[in-house]
Amino acid sequence: MGKVEREKPSASQRAANPLFNKDLGQHILKNPLVAKGIVDKANLKSSDTVLEIGPGTGNVTVRILEQCKKTIAVEMDPRLAAELTKRVRGTPEQKKLDIIVGDFLKVDLPYFDVCISNTPYQISSPLVFKLLLHRPIFRCAILMFQREFALRLVAKPGETLYCRLSVNVQLLAKVDHIMKVGKNNFRPPPKVESSVVRIELRQPPPPVDFDEWDGLLRILFVRKNKTLSGNFKTSSVLEMLERNYKTVCSVKGIKIFKDVPMDFKVGKEVEKVLDSVGFKETRAAKMDIDDFLKLLNAFIDAGFRFTSK
């Protein structure tokens, strides 16, 4: 997803909102009912440690602190971190709050049970995958995104927004759209509408090599409405598959020109794999998780790899 375009604030706007930096995606949630709704959806327990991403001035944070044992807030802007520290100073919640000042994508995450985030929209995708690959597995995440991004996360086969992001996230987690949030609930208001989703990681995690899985999806979703056979006919894809095939043979000690038939042609072998699972004329836009797993396993069994490792 590209960056959301934002207008530069005027001098009067900067004076009215001296703390907010739009370049960092700072749009502070101001509606207390929405803040309460987000925290309520997390079903917090008094024993929980909560990770909050982008707490801003703390409108959601103070509600989290009321219900949990500990809150770890990751804030990139030192000025907002200072405001949040000042807000809880002298209250019973002060001892329950730890603030990490830094870039969420770069910091090492501590243990947590639940994650809550008013996500800076420009880091939506890497933020999601950092959470999905985090271990140990947490109970759930309540995350606010630009609405179109949120709808991609929950899109189903055949829907317009169904894409590689949809499939990758749904492989690893159960995702539900739980709330729409209008732009006027923020200060300053962004140009786009927002949505809140709930993510619960699948347990146990699926027994899939994620790099191989994503390598396959990269090929199929370049043109998701084209047949699978058509997607595999491009020269760059065939060259990549042949290069990886030779690497696998080398690692396994297979002498390519001795043990592999001389008439081996990557394109021909790819067609055989697609025929074996009945997906030759199928389109990625209509396939579900089970279809992609079946296809990946067929390629792996045939000796193909989608990464060079």
N, C-alpha and C positions, 0 to 999 in steps of 0.2 A: 504494500500500500504506500502511495506517495505521501509526501508531507501535505498537511492541510494548509492552504494558503491563508495567511493572516495579514490584516492591515497593520501598518505601523501606527502606534498610538500618537495622538497629538500631545502637545505640551500640557494641555489641561487634563487630558486623560492620565498622563504620567504622574501629574501632581495628585490626582484623585486616587490613583492606585500605585503608590510608590514602590510597593514590594513586587509587583507582578512582572514577570519576564515572559512575554509571549514566545520568544525564541526557544524557551524551555518547555513550551506547552502548558504554561501556568494559567489555567482557567479554574478558579476556586469555586467549589460547590457551595452555594449559599443557602439553598432551600433546606431547612431543618427536617422537613418531612421526608425528603428524598434521602438525606443522610441517615435518618432513622431506618428507612426502608432497606437501605443497603446493608446496614449492620444486622438488622433483623433476619435478613435472608441467609446470613452466615451461621445462624443457630449456635452462637458461641456458648462455651461452657466456662465455668469459673476457673477451671484448671488449664485453660488454653493459653498458648503463646501465639500471638497474632503478628504476622508480618504485614505492615502497611507500606505500600509503595506510593510515593508522592503525597505526603500528608498535607502539604500546603500549610495553611494557618491552623489546621487542627479541627475543623468542623466535624469531620468523621472520627478523627482520633479520640476526641473526648468521649464519644459514645462507645467506642471500642473499649477504652480504659475502664468504663463503668462495669463491663461484663466479663473481663478476662483477667488472667493472672499476670500477664506481661504483654506489652506491645513493643515491637521493634519497628521503628519507622525509618525508612530509607528516603532521604531528601537530598537532592542534588544542589539546591540553592542554600548556601549558609545563612542568608538573611531570613528565609522562611524557617529554617531549622531553629534560629535564634528566637523568632516569634513564637514558635510552638513551645520551646523551652520556657519562655516567659509566661505563656498561657497557663501551664500546669504548675508553675513554681508555687510552693506553699500549699498545695492541695494534696489530698491523700493519694491521688493518682501519680504524683511526681515520681515516686519510687518504682512505679510499674512501667515507666516509659524509658526506653533506650533509643537514642537517635543515632543513626549512621549517616554522616554527611558524605555523599559520593554518588557516583553514577551506578544505578542499579545493575546495569549490564556488566559492570566491572567488579563489583564487590562480591566477596565470598558470602554466601547466604548462611545464616545460622539455622539451627533447628526451629521449626514452627509447625503449628497444627493447622492454621487457617491463614490464607492470604486475602487481603482486601486492597483494592487499588483504584484510584481515579487516574487512569493511565495517561501519561503524555502520549498523544496519539502517534507521534513520529517514531516511537519505539514499540508499537503494539506487537508486531510479529516477533521480533527477537525476545521481547519480554515473555510472551506466551510460551515460546519453546524453551527458554531458560527454566521456567516453572515446570513445564511438562517433563523435562529431563532431570529435575532436581530429585535428589535422594537424601534422606528417607522420604517416602511418599507422605504427603500431607493430606488432611481430610478433604478440604475443598478450597476453591479460590473464587471470590466474588470480584469481578473485574469490570470496570467501565471502559468502553471503547467508542470510537466513532461508529455510528449505527451501521453503515455499510460493512465495515470490518466485522462487527459482531454478527451480522447476518451471514457473512461468509463462513464464520465458525460453525454455524448451525445448519447450513444449507445441505439439502439432500440431493441424491442423484436425480438428474433431470431438471433441477431448478437453475435459473439463470446464474446465480451467484456461486454455484457449486464449482469448486476449483481445487487445486493441489493443496492449498491451505486447509480447506474443509476436510479432505481425506486424511491428511497428516495428523491434524488435531484429533479427529474422531477415532483414529486408530489407537491413540494413546489415552483418550479421556472421553467421558460422557459430558456433553455440553448442552446447557439449556439457556434460552433467552428468557430472562425473568422480569425485565423492567425497561421501559422507554423513559428517557430523560431529555426534556426539551432544552434548547440552548439558553433560554431565559432563566434557567436554574443556576447559571454560572455567572461569576463576576471576574473579569469582563466576559460577555457572552461570546462563544466561538461561532464560526460560520456554519457549523454542521450540527445535526442532532446526534444524540448519544444513546447508547443502550448498555444495560448491565447483563452480564452472563454469569452463570455458575458453572465451574469446571470441577469435575471429580475424576481423578486419575483412575484408570482401570487397574484392578488388583486381582491376580498378579499381572504385571505388564505383559503385553503380547510377546511371544517368543520370536521376534523378528529382528533381523539386522537392519536398524533404521537407515543407515547410510545406503544399503542396497535398495531398500524400499523407496526411499526418496529419489534415488537415481532412476528407478523405473518411472516414477510419477513425473519427473522432470521431462522425460521423453513424451509421455502420454498427454500431458496437459499443455504442451506447447501449442497444440491444436486439438482441443478437447472434443470438438465435434467431427473430427476426421476419423476414419476407421483406424484401428490399431495397426493393421497392415500398412496403411499409408504413412503413419507416423514413423514406422521402422524402416522406411525405404530411403530416407535421406542419407546422403553419403557420409555426413558427419557422425550420424548415429551408428551406421554400419562400421565405420573406421574405429570408433570408440569401442564397440563390442568386440571387434577383431583384436584390437590391442589388449583389451582386458582378458580375452580368451587365451591369448598367448602368454600373458602373465600368469594366469591360473595354471596353465600347462607347465610353465617353468617352475613354479612353486611346488607342484606335485611331482616334478621329475619326469614329466611326460615328454618324450621326444616328438615334437610336433610332426615332423616329416616321416616318422616311422610309425607311430601309434595312431595318428589322426589321418583319416583317408585323404589322399592327395586331391580329391575333387571336393574337399570341404569348402563350402562357400557360406559366408556368414548370412547373407540374405536368404539363402535356401533353408538353412537351419532355423532361422527365425520364423520363417513361414511354417515349418514343421511344428514348432512349439505352439504357435498361434492356432494351428489346425487341431493340435492334440487337446486343447482346452475349449475349442469351439468359439474363440474370440476374434477370429480373423476380420470379420466385418463389424465387430462391436466398436462402440465409441466410448471413450473414457467418461464423457459427460453423463452417461447412463449407467456406469458401473458402480457397485457398492464395495465396501471393505472386503467382503468375502471373495468377490471377483478378483480384486487386485492381489489378494493373498494367493489365490489359486494360480494366477498368472505368474507371480514372482517365483513361487515354488517350482513351476514348470520350467522357467528359465534357469534357475539354479540347478535343477536336476539335469538339465541339458549341458551344463558346464559354463553358462554365461554369467557374467558379473557386470554390475552397473557402476562399480567403483574399481579403482586400480589397486586396492589394498590386497 
